[in-house]
Structure formats: C-alpha cells, structure tokens
Amino acid sequence: MAQNDKTRVTVDIYNRNYTIVGKEDSNHVNLVASQVDQKMREIHETNQQLTTSELAVLTAVNTMNDYMKLKEEYAALIRSQSKKEDK
C-alpha cells in the first residue's frame, strides 16, 4: 500500500493528542478515539487514584473483554443460522 493511501488523523484521548495513520476513514478514527476517551473517563470516575498508564491498561482490558464477548455472540449466531439453514 502506498503512503498516499493512508489517512492521517490527530485525535484527543484523555487530554493527549495522538496522530493515527491507517486505512480507516477519518470519521471512523475519530469515533474510535472518542469511545476510548469515554471509556477511560468512565473508569477514572470509579477509581481516581489510577495513573494514566493503569487507566490505559484497564481500558484495553475492558475493551478486549467486550470484543471477545461480541465475537462469541457472533459465532453463536452464525451457528444458530447454520442450523436453521440445514433444516
């Protein structure tokens, strides 16, 4: 992929600017960054003693947990759909 095919977007996550470079549309990148920022702030509200690094790790763990649950639900849905089609 050529450098010209990449999108460069600067986002604000938990009061820090990050430049994200990738294939995704800038609106998508901004939405993802906004969700990360929101999750970090939610976690911070429940435990204000966390360092930014600890907060980032907990945000990643929470996000991966949500992702894995959705992945499992999707797999179950596909299995269910396959069973219906086999009938």
CYANA upper distance limits for C-alpha pairs under 8 A (distance plus 0.5 A):
  1 MET  CA      5 ASP  CA      7.07
  2 ALA  CA      6 LYS  CA      7.95
  5 ASP  CA     23 LYS  CA      7.34
  6 LYS  CA     21 VAL  CA      6.84
  6 LYS  CA     22 GLY  CA      5.49
  6 LYS  CA     23 LYS  CA      5.49
  6 LYS  CA     24 GLU  CA      8.33
  7 THR  CA     20 ILE  CA      8.39
  7 THR  CA     21 VAL  CA      6.03
  7 THR  CA     22 GLY  CA      5.83
  7 THR  CA     23 LYS  CA      6.31
  7 THR  CA     24 GLU  CA      7.20
  7 THR  CA     25 ASP  CA      7.40
  7 THR  CA     26 SER  CA      7.34
  8 ARG  CA     19 THR  CA      7.12
  8 ARG  CA     20 ILE  CA      6.18
  8 ARG  CA     21 VAL  CA      4.98
  8 ARG  CA     22 GLY  CA      7.25
  8 ARG  CA     26 SER  CA      8.17
  9 VAL  CA     19 THR  CA      6.02
  9 VAL  CA     20 ILE  CA      5.71
  9 VAL  CA     21 VAL  CA      6.99
  9 VAL  CA     26 SER  CA      6.64
  9 VAL  CA     29 VAL  CA      7.73
  9 VAL  CA     30 ASN  CA      8.29
 10 THR  CA     17 ASN  CA      6.98
 10 THR  CA     18 TYR  CA      5.98
 10 THR  CA     19 THR  CA      4.71
 10 THR  CA     20 ILE  CA      6.64
 11 VAL  CA     17 ASN  CA      6.04
 11 VAL  CA     18 TYR  CA      5.86
 11 VAL  CA     19 THR  CA      6.81
 11 VAL  CA     20 ILE  CA      7.92
 11 VAL  CA     30 ASN  CA      6.94
 11 VAL  CA     33 ALA  CA      6.99
 12 ASP  CA     16 ARG  CA      5.86
 12 ASP  CA     17 ASN  CA      5.03
 12 ASP  CA     18 TYR  CA      6.83
 12 ASP  CA     33 ALA  CA      7.63
 12 ASP  CA     34 SER  CA      8.38
 12 ASP  CA     37 ASP  CA      8.26
 13 ILE  CA     17 ASN  CA      6.93
 13 ILE  CA     18 TYR  CA      7.85
 13 ILE  CA     33 ALA  CA      6.73
 13 ILE  CA     34 SER  CA      7.58
 13 ILE  CA     36 VAL  CA      7.42
 13 ILE  CA     37 ASP  CA      5.35
 14 TYR  CA     37 ASP  CA      5.91
 14 TYR  CA     40 MET  CA      7.50
 14 TYR  CA     41 ARG  CA      7.85
 20 ILE  CA     29 VAL  CA      8.14
 24 GLU  CA     28 HIS  CA      6.95
 24 GLU  CA     29 VAL  CA      7.02
 25 ASP  CA     29 VAL  CA      6.93
 26 SER  CA     30 ASN  CA      6.61
 27 ASN  CA     31 LEU  CA      6.65
 28 HIS  CA     32 VAL  CA      6.70
 29 VAL  CA     33 ALA  CA      6.63
 30 ASN  CA     34 SER  CA      6.52
 31 LEU  CA     35 GLN  CA      6.76
 32 VAL  CA     36 VAL  CA      6.78
 33 ALA  CA     37 ASP  CA      6.60
 34 SER  CA     38 GLN  CA      6.58
 35 GLN  CA     39 LYS  CA      6.64
 36 VAL  CA     40 MET  CA      6.67
 36 VAL  CA     59 THR  CA      7.87
 37 ASP  CA     41 ARG  CA      6.75
 38 GLN  CA     42 GLU  CA      6.70
 39 LYS  CA     43 ILE  CA      6.74
 39 LYS  CA     59 THR  CA      6.86
 40 MET  CA     44 HIS  CA      6.58
 40 MET  CA     55 LEU  CA      6.79
 40 MET  CA     56 ALA  CA      7.37
 40 MET  CA     59 THR  CA      6.37
 41 ARG  CA     45 GLU  CA      6.69
 42 GLU  CA     46 THR  CA      7.37
 43 ILE  CA     47 ASN  CA      6.93
 43 ILE  CA     55 LEU  CA      7.58
 43 ILE  CA     58 LEU  CA      8.34
 43 ILE  CA     59 THR  CA      7.93
 44 HIS  CA     48 GLN  CA      5.55
 44 HIS  CA     49 GLN  CA      8.41
 44 HIS  CA     50 LEU  CA      7.54
 44 HIS  CA     55 LEU  CA      7.48
 50 LEU  CA     54 GLU  CA      6.24
 50 LEU  CA     55 LEU  CA      6.41
 51 THR  CA     55 LEU  CA      6.56
 52 THR  CA     56 ALA  CA      6.55
 53 SER  CA     57 VAL  CA      6.78
 54 GLU  CA     58 LEU  CA      6.68
 55 LEU  CA     59 THR  CA      6.55
 56 ALA  CA     60 ALA  CA      6.67
 57 VAL  CA     61 VAL  CA      6.65
 58 LEU  CA     62 ASN  CA      6.54
 59 THR  CA     63 THR  CA      6.50
 60 ALA  CA     64 MET  CA      6.52
 61 VAL  CA     65 ASN  CA      6.56
 62 ASN  CA     66 ASP  CA      6.76
 63 THR  CA     67 TYR  CA      6.65
 64 MET  CA     68 MET  CA      6.55
 65 ASN  CA     69 LYS  CA      6.74
 66 ASP  CA     70 LEU  CA      6.74
 67 TYR  CA     71 LYS  CA      6.58
 68 MET  CA     72 GLU  CA      6.66
 69 LYS  CA     73 GLU  CA      6.68
 70 LEU  CA     74 TYR  CA      6.51
 71 LYS  CA     75 ALA  CA      6.70
 72 GLU  CA     76 ALA  CA      6.72
 73 GLU  CA     77 LEU  CA      6.64
 74 TYR  CA     78 ILE  CA      6.69
 75 ALA  CA     79 ARG  CA      6.70
 76 ALA  CA     80 SER  CA      6.59
 77 LEU  CA     81 GLN  CA      6.57
 78 ILE  CA     82 SER  CA      6.60
 79 ARG  CA     83 LYS  CA      6.76
 80 SER  CA     84 LYS  CA      6.89
 81 GLN  CA     85 GLU  CA      6.78
 82 SER  CA     86 ASP  CA      6.68
 83 LYS  CA     87 LYS  CA      7.15
